Amino acid sequence: MSSERLPLRSLLFVPGTRTEWLAKAEAAGADAVILDLEDAVPPAGKATARARVADAIAHATGDMALFVRINPLDGWTAAEDLRAITHPRLAGVVLPKVGDQADVLLADRLLTWCERERGLPEGHIALVPLLESAAALRGAYDIARAAARVAYLGAVTGRGGDVERAIGYRWSRQGTETLALRSRVLLDVRAAGVPCPIAGLWTNLADLEGLRAFAEQNRSLGYEGMMAIHPSHIPVINEVFSPTPEELARYARMIAAVEEAQAHGAGAITFEGDMVDEAMAARARAVLQNPL
């Protein structure tokens, strides 16, 4: 199932206590929403938020993909979350505080049990492990390979978050202190075959220029989308992670030129000043098939 996951440019966090904000997320153009049952919900409100989220998923309409960040696997709350939210409309589960591949295997078994209980095919629901400790970041490759349902995995390096505390870097607007980290995690998850890796977060609500620069940096590295915490960030993220009309037109011209050359027995050709061959044409076809 993992190879069939849809690419997502933007995944917007919404508190599990505020499911009425789903309409705002959809209006902002978010490809997906992450209903948060972990940090956004105080302990006394977990059961109520769980019920609200399950109801919202069951009655959701539209094309926006629905994810839920459950509670950590160190207690029964996570199992109760999974059983309540499993539904055909649920696209994925975001798993916090992952320590190693054993946590992914446990979540995978619990999800499989829930899918069988609901009559869903095994692997229907994606699993997005959050790498929030030094050990998890170092073990990204093993975590990514632990279950076939793992998707959208990447480095999330928001200011002041768990990763900053775990690694000890000093966050900067330019992102240079996390560039190597984001690059290495991306290489690990790509090598493991994880589809649609995503990055994040940008926590400054008003600094849209900084957000754009950070998103462009992530796209240049090879990420396909980002998590977000505010609807105002969604248009910027969607624009950055979408090919421009000019790029699409150039890809179409490139494919035509390469295929014409191949028909005449040629391999590599000069195209608009660059050397291109079948490898570049294959990349162009992939973009045109999923232009978002």
C-alpha positions as a Markdown table, in Angstrom:
| # | Residue | x | y | z |
|---|---|---|---|---|
| 1 | Met | 0.0 | 0.0 | 0.0 |
| 2 | Ser | 2.8 | 2.5 | 0.8 |
| 3 | Ser | 3.8 | 3.0 | -2.8 |
| 4 | Glu | 0.2 | 4.2 | -3.5 |
| 5 | Arg | 0.2 | 7.1 | -1.1 |
| 6 | Leu | -0.8 | 10.4 | -2.6 |
| 7 | Pro | 1.8 | 13.2 | -2.5 |
| 8 | Leu | 0.9 | 16.0 | 0.0 |
| 9 | Arg | 2.3 | 19.5 | -0.2 |
| 10 | Ser | 0.8 | 20.8 | 3.1 |
| 11 | Leu | -0.3 | 19.2 | 6.3 |
| 12 | Leu | -1.9 | 21.6 | 8.8 |
| 13 | Phe | -2.1 | 20.8 | 12.5 |
| 14 | Val | -5.6 | 21.4 | 14.1 |
| 15 | Pro | -6.2 | 20.8 | 17.8 |
| 16 | Gly | -8.4 | 17.8 | 18.5 |
| 17 | Thr | -10.6 | 20.1 | 20.6 |
| 18 | Arg | -11.3 | 22.4 | 17.7 |
| 19 | Thr | -12.6 | 20.1 | 15.0 |
| 20 | Glu | -14.8 | 23.0 | 13.7 |
| 21 | Trp | -11.6 | 24.5 | 12.3 |
| 22 | Leu | -11.5 | 21.8 | 9.6 |
| 23 | Ala | -13.5 | 24.1 | 7.4 |
| 24 | Lys | -10.8 | 26.8 | 7.8 |
| 25 | Ala | -8.1 | 24.3 | 6.9 |
| 26 | Glu | -10.0 | 23.3 | 3.8 |
| 27 | Ala | -10.7 | 26.9 | 2.8 |
| 28 | Ala | -7.0 | 27.6 | 3.2 |
| 29 | Gly | -6.2 | 24.9 | 0.6 |
| 30 | Ala | -4.5 | 22.4 | 2.9 |
| 31 | Asp | -3.9 | 19.1 | 1.2 |
| 32 | Ala | -4.2 | 17.4 | 4.6 |
| 33 | Val | -5.0 | 18.1 | 8.2 |
| 34 | Ile | -3.5 | 16.6 | 11.3 |
| 35 | Leu | -6.0 | 16.5 | 14.1 |
| 36 | Asp | -3.9 | 16.6 | 17.2 |
| 37 | Leu | -4.8 | 14.5 | 20.3 |
| 38 | Glu | -1.3 | 14.8 | 21.9 |
| 39 | Asp | 0.3 | 18.2 | 22.8 |
| 40 | Ala | -2.8 | 20.2 | 21.8 |
| 41 | Val | -5.1 | 18.5 | 24.4 |
| 42 | Pro | -4.7 | 18.6 | 28.2 |
| 43 | Pro | -4.9 | 15.2 | 30.0 |
| 44 | Ala | -8.3 | 15.9 | 31.4 |
| 45 | Gly | -9.7 | 16.5 | 27.9 |
| 46 | Lys | -8.2 | 13.5 | 26.1 |
| 47 | Ala | -11.4 | 11.4 | 26.1 |
| 48 | Thr | -13.6 | 14.2 | 24.9 |
| 49 | Ala | -11.2 | 15.3 | 22.2 |
| 50 | Arg | -10.9 | 11.7 | 21.0 |
| 51 | Ala | -14.7 | 11.4 | 20.6 |
| 52 | Arg | -14.8 | 14.7 | 18.7 |
| 53 | Val | -12.1 | 13.7 | 16.4 |
| 54 | Ala | -13.6 | 10.3 | 15.7 |
| 55 | Asp | -17.0 | 12.0 | 14.9 |
| 56 | Ala | -15.3 | 14.6 | 12.7 |
| 57 | Ile | -13.6 | 11.8 | 10.7 |
| 58 | Ala | -16.8 | 9.8 | 10.3 |
| 59 | His | -18.7 | 12.8 | 9.0 |
| 60 | Ala | -16.0 | 14.4 | 6.9 |
| 61 | Thr | -16.6 | 15.3 | 3.3 |
| 62 | Gly | -14.4 | 16.8 | 0.6 |
| 63 | Asp | -11.0 | 15.8 | -0.7 |
| 64 | Met | -8.7 | 17.0 | 2.2 |
| 65 | Ala | -6.8 | 14.0 | 3.6 |
| 66 | Leu | -7.3 | 13.4 | 7.3 |
| 67 | Phe | -4.6 | 12.4 | 9.7 |
| 68 | Val | -4.6 | 12.2 | 13.5 |
| 69 | Arg | -1.6 | 12.6 | 15.9 |
| 70 | Ile | -2.3 | 10.1 | 18.6 |
| 71 | Asn | -0.8 | 10.0 | 22.1 |
| 72 | Pro | 2.6 | 8.2 | 22.7 |
| 73 | Leu | 2.7 | 4.4 | 22.9 |
| 74 | Asp | 3.8 | 4.4 | 26.5 |
| 75 | Gly | 0.2 | 4.0 | 27.8 |
| 76 | Trp | -3.2 | 2.7 | 26.9 |
| 77 | Thr | -4.4 | 6.1 | 25.6 |
| 78 | Ala | -2.7 | 5.5 | 22.3 |
| 79 | Ala | -4.5 | 2.2 | 21.8 |
| 80 | Glu | -7.8 | 3.8 | 22.7 |
| 81 | Asp | -7.1 | 6.6 | 20.2 |
| 82 | Leu | -6.4 | 4.1 | 17.4 |
| 83 | Arg | -9.5 | 2.1 | 18.0 |
| 84 | Ala | -11.7 | 5.2 | 18.1 |
| 85 | Ile | -10.3 | 6.9 | 15.0 |
| 86 | Thr | -9.9 | 4.0 | 12.6 |
| 87 | His | -12.2 | 4.7 | 9.7 |
| 88 | Pro | -12.1 | 4.4 | 5.9 |
| 89 | Arg | -11.9 | 8.2 | 5.7 |
| 90 | Leu | -8.7 | 8.2 | 7.8 |
| 91 | Ala | -5.6 | 8.7 | 5.7 |
| 92 | Gly | -2.9 | 8.3 | 8.3 |
| 93 | Val | -1.8 | 8.3 | 11.9 |
| 94 | Val | 1.0 | 10.5 | 13.1 |
| 95 | Leu | 3.0 | 8.7 | 15.8 |
| 96 | Pro | 4.8 | 10.9 | 18.3 |
| 97 | Lys | 7.8 | 10.2 | 20.5 |
| 98 | Val | 9.1 | 7.3 | 18.4 |
| 99 | Gly | 12.2 | 5.7 | 20.0 |
| 100 | Asp | 13.1 | 3.0 | 17.5 |
| 101 | Gln | 11.7 | 0.5 | 15.0 |
| 102 | Ala | 10.0 | -1.4 | 17.9 |
| 103 | Asp | 7.6 | 1.5 | 18.4 |
| 104 | Val | 6.7 | 1.4 | 14.7 |
| 105 | Leu | 6.2 | -2.4 | 14.7 |
| 106 | Leu | 3.8 | -2.0 | 17.7 |
| 107 | Ala | 1.8 | 0.8 | 16.1 |
| 108 | Asp | 1.7 | -1.3 | 12.9 |
| 109 | Arg | 0.3 | -4.3 | 14.7 |
| 110 | Leu | -2.3 | -2.2 | 16.6 |
| 111 | Leu | -3.4 | -0.5 | 13.3 |
| 112 | Thr | -3.6 | -3.8 | 11.5 |
| 113 | Trp | -5.9 | -5.1 | 14.3 |
| 114 | Cys | -8.1 | -2.0 | 14.1 |
| 115 | Glu | -8.3 | -2.2 | 10.3 |
| 116 | Arg | -9.4 | -5.9 | 10.5 |
| 117 | Glu | -12.0 | -4.9 | 13.1 |
| 118 | Arg | -13.4 | -2.2 | 10.8 |
| 119 | Gly | -13.2 | -4.4 | 7.6 |
| 120 | Leu | -10.4 | -2.3 | 6.0 |
| 121 | Pro | -7.6 | -3.7 | 4.0 |
| 122 | Glu | -4.3 | -4.1 | 5.8 |
| 123 | Gly | -2.1 | -1.0 | 5.2 |
| 124 | His | -5.1 | 1.2 | 4.4 |
| 125 | Ile | -3.9 | 3.8 | 7.0 |
| 126 | Ala | -0.5 | 5.3 | 6.6 |
| 127 | Leu | 1.8 | 5.7 | 9.6 |
| 128 | Val | 3.9 | 8.8 | 10.0 |
| 129 | Pro | 6.6 | 8.4 | 12.8 |
| 130 | Leu | 7.8 | 11.6 | 14.3 |
| 131 | Leu | 11.6 | 11.6 | 14.9 |
| 132 | Glu | 11.8 | 13.8 | 18.0 |
| 133 | Ser | 14.9 | 12.4 | 19.8 |
| 134 | Ala | 18.6 | 12.0 | 18.8 |
| 135 | Ala | 18.2 | 8.2 | 18.9 |
| 136 | Ala | 15.2 | 8.3 | 16.5 |
| 137 | Leu | 16.9 | 10.7 | 14.1 |
| 138 | Arg | 20.0 | 8.5 | 14.1 |
| 139 | Gly | 17.8 | 5.4 | 13.4 |
| 140 | Ala | 15.7 | 7.0 | 10.7 |
| 141 | Tyr | 16.5 | 4.3 | 8.1 |
| 142 | Asp | 15.6 | 1.4 | 10.4 |
| 143 | Ile | 12.4 | 3.2 | 11.6 |
| 144 | Ala | 11.4 | 3.9 | 8.0 |
| 145 | Arg | 11.9 | 0.2 | 7.0 |
| 146 | Ala | 10.0 | -1.1 | 10.0 |
| 147 | Ala | 6.6 | -1.3 | 8.4 |
| 148 | Ala | 5.3 | -1.0 | 4.8 |
| 149 | Arg | 2.7 | 1.5 | 5.8 |
| 150 | Val | 5.3 | 4.1 | 6.8 |
| 151 | Ala | 4.9 | 7.2 | 4.7 |
| 152 | Tyr | 5.5 | 11.0 | 4.7 |
| 153 | Leu | 8.4 | 10.5 | 7.1 |
| 154 | Gly | 11.0 | 13.3 | 7.3 |
| 155 | Ala | 12.8 | 15.7 | 9.6 |
| 156 | Val | 10.6 | 18.2 | 11.5 |
| 157 | Thr | 12.9 | 20.9 | 13.0 |
| 158 | Gly | 10.6 | 23.6 | 14.3 |
| 159 | Arg | 11.9 | 26.3 | 16.6 |
| 160 | Gly | 11.9 | 25.4 | 20.3 |
| 161 | Gly | 10.6 | 21.9 | 19.7 |
| 162 | Asp | 11.6 | 18.4 | 20.9 |
| 163 | Val | 14.3 | 18.1 | 18.2 |
| 164 | Glu | 16.0 | 21.4 | 19.1 |
| 165 | Arg | 16.1 | 20.3 | 22.7 |
| 166 | Ala | 17.4 | 16.8 | 21.8 |
| 167 | Ile | 20.2 | 17.9 | 19.5 |
| 168 | Gly | 21.1 | 21.2 | 21.2 |
| 169 | Tyr | 21.4 | 23.4 | 18.1 |
| 170 | Arg | 20.5 | 27.1 | 18.1 |
| 171 | Trp | 17.7 | 27.7 | 15.6 |
| 172 | Ser | 18.2 | 30.4 | 13.0 |
| 173 | Arg | 15.9 | 31.9 | 10.4 |
| 174 | Gln | 18.3 | 30.7 | 7.7 |
| 175 | Gly | 18.1 | 27.0 | 8.8 |
| 176 | Thr | 21.8 | 26.3 | 8.3 |
| 177 | Glu | 22.1 | 24.6 | 11.6 |
| 178 | Thr | 19.6 | 21.9 | 10.6 |
| 179 | Leu | 20.5 | 21.6 | 6.9 |
| 180 | Ala | 22.7 | 18.6 | 7.4 |
| 181 | Leu | 20.2 | 16.9 | 9.7 |
| 182 | Arg | 17.3 | 17.4 | 7.2 |
| 183 | Ser | 19.5 | 16.2 | 4.4 |
| 184 | Arg | 20.7 | 13.0 | 6.2 |
| 185 | Val | 17.2 | 12.1 | 7.3 |
| 186 | Leu | 15.9 | 12.6 | 3.8 |
| 187 | Leu | 18.6 | 10.3 | 2.4 |
| 188 | Asp | 17.7 | 7.6 | 5.0 |
| 189 | Val | 14.0 | 7.6 | 4.2 |
| 190 | Arg | 14.5 | 7.7 | 0.5 |
| 191 | Ala | 16.9 | 4.7 | 0.8 |
| 192 | Ala | 14.3 | 2.9 | 2.8 |
| 193 | Gly | 11.7 | 3.5 | 0.0 |
| 194 | Val | 9.4 | 5.8 | 2.0 |
| 195 | Pro | 7.0 | 7.7 | -0.3 |
| 196 | Cys | 6.3 | 11.4 | -0.1 |
| 197 | Pro | 8.8 | 12.6 | 2.6 |
| 198 | Ile | 7.7 | 15.8 | 4.4 |
| 199 | Ala | 9.5 | 18.4 | 6.5 |
| 200 | Gly | 8.5 | 21.2 | 8.9 |
| 201 | Leu | 7.8 | 23.3 | 10.9 |
| 202 | Trp | 7.8 | 27.1 | 10.6 |
| 203 | Thr | 6.6 | 28.6 | 13.8 |
| 204 | Asn | 6.7 | 32.3 | 13.2 |
| 205 | Leu | 3.1 | 33.1 | 12.1 |
| 206 | Ala | 3.8 | 36.5 | 10.5 |
| 207 | Asp | 7.2 | 35.8 | 8.8 |
| 208 | Leu | 5.9 | 34.5 | 5.4 |
| 209 | Glu | 9.2 | 35.5 | 3.7 |
| 210 | Gly | 11.1 | 33.3 | 6.1 |
| 211 | Leu | 8.6 | 30.5 | 5.6 |
| 212 | Arg | 9.0 | 30.7 | 1.8 |
| 213 | Ala | 12.8 | 30.6 | 2.1 |
| 214 | Phe | 12.6 | 27.6 | 4.4 |
| 215 | Ala | 10.1 | 25.8 | 2.2 |
| 216 | Glu | 12.2 | 26.4 | -0.9 |
| 217 | Gln | 15.2 | 25.0 | 0.9 |
| 218 | Asn | 13.3 | 21.9 | 1.8 |
| 219 | Arg | 12.0 | 21.4 | -1.7 |
| 220 | Ser | 15.6 | 21.9 | -3.1 |
| 221 | Leu | 16.8 | 19.1 | -0.7 |
| 222 | Gly | 14.1 | 16.7 | -2.1 |
| 223 | Tyr | 11.2 | 17.0 | 0.3 |
| 224 | Glu | 7.7 | 16.9 | -1.2 |
| 225 | Gly | 5.8 | 18.9 | 1.4 |
| 226 | Met | 5.7 | 20.4 | 4.8 |
| 227 | Met | 3.7 | 20.4 | 8.0 |
| 228 | Ala | 2.2 | 23.7 | 9.1 |
| 229 | Ile | 0.7 | 25.2 | 12.2 |
| 230 | His | -1.4 | 28.1 | 10.8 |
| 231 | Pro | -3.8 | 28.4 | 7.8 |
| 232 | Ser | -1.9 | 31.5 | 6.5 |
| 233 | His | 1.1 | 29.3 | 5.8 |
| 234 | Ile | -0.7 | 27.0 | 3.5 |
| 235 | Pro | -0.8 | 29.1 | 0.3 |
| 236 | Val | 3.0 | 29.7 | 0.5 |
| 237 | Ile | 3.8 | 26.0 | 1.1 |
| 238 | Asn | 1.5 | 24.8 | -1.7 |
| 239 | Glu | 3.0 | 27.3 | -4.1 |
| 240 | Val | 6.6 | 26.3 | -3.3 |
| 241 | Phe | 5.9 | 22.6 | -3.6 |
| 242 | Ser | 4.0 | 22.8 | -6.8 |
| 243 | Pro | 5.7 | 23.1 | -10.2 |
| 244 | Thr | 5.2 | 26.3 | -12.0 |
| 245 | Pro | 3.4 | 26.4 | -15.4 |
| 246 | Glu | 6.8 | 27.3 | -16.9 |
| 247 | Glu | 8.4 | 24.2 | -15.4 |
| 248 | Leu | 5.6 | 22.0 | -16.6 |
| 249 | Ala | 5.8 | 23.4 | -20.1 |
| 250 | Arg | 9.6 | 22.8 | -20.1 |
| 251 | Tyr | 9.2 | 19.2 | -19.0 |
| 252 | Ala | 6.7 | 18.6 | -21.8 |
| 253 | Arg | 9.1 | 20.0 | -24.3 |
| 254 | Met | 12.0 | 18.0 | -22.9 |
| 255 | Ile | 10.0 | 14.7 | -23.1 |
| 256 | Ala | 9.1 | 15.4 | -26.7 |
| 257 | Ala | 12.7 | 16.3 | -27.6 |
| 258 | Val | 14.1 | 13.2 | -25.9 |
| 259 | Glu | 11.5 | 10.9 | -27.5 |
| 260 | Glu | 12.1 | 12.3 | -30.9 |
| 261 | Ala | 15.9 | 11.8 | -30.5 |
| 262 | Gln | 15.3 | 8.2 | -29.3 |
| 263 | Ala | 13.2 | 7.5 | -32.4 |
| 264 | His | 16.3 | 8.4 | -34.5 |
| 265 | Gly | 18.6 | 6.3 | -32.4 |
| 266 | Ala | 20.1 | 9.0 | -30.2 |
| 267 | Gly | 20.5 | 8.9 | -26.4 |
| 268 | Ala | 21.7 | 12.1 | -24.8 |
| 269 | Ile | 20.9 | 15.4 | -26.6 |
| 270 | Thr | 21.3 | 19.1 | -26.0 |
| 271 | Phe | 18.0 | 20.6 | -24.9 |
| 272 | Glu | 17.7 | 24.4 | -24.3 |
| 273 | Gly | 21.4 | 24.6 | -23.3 |
| 274 | Asp | 21.5 | 21.5 | -21.1 |
| 275 | Met | 22.5 | 17.9 | -21.7 |
| 276 | Val | 19.5 | 15.6 | -21.2 |
| 277 | Asp | 18.8 | 11.9 | -21.6 |
| 278 | Glu | 16.2 | 9.3 | -20.6 |
| 279 | Ala | 16.9 | 9.8 | -16.9 |
| 280 | Met | 15.9 | 13.5 | -17.1 |
| 281 | Ala | 12.9 | 12.6 | -19.2 |
| 282 | Ala | 11.8 | 10.0 | -16.6 |
| 283 | Arg | 11.9 | 12.6 | -13.9 |
| 284 | Ala | 9.9 | 15.0 | -16.1 |
| 285 | Arg | 7.2 | 12.3 | -16.7 |
| 286 | Ala | 6.9 | 11.7 | -13.0 |
| 287 | Val | 6.3 | 15.4 | -12.3 |
| 288 | Leu | 3.7 | 15.7 | -15.1 |
| 289 | Gln | 1.9 | 12.6 | -13.7 |
| 290 | Asn | 1.5 | 14.2 | -10.3 |
| 291 | Pro | 1.7 | 18.0 | -10.8 |
| 292 | Leu | -0.6 | 18.9 | -7.9 |
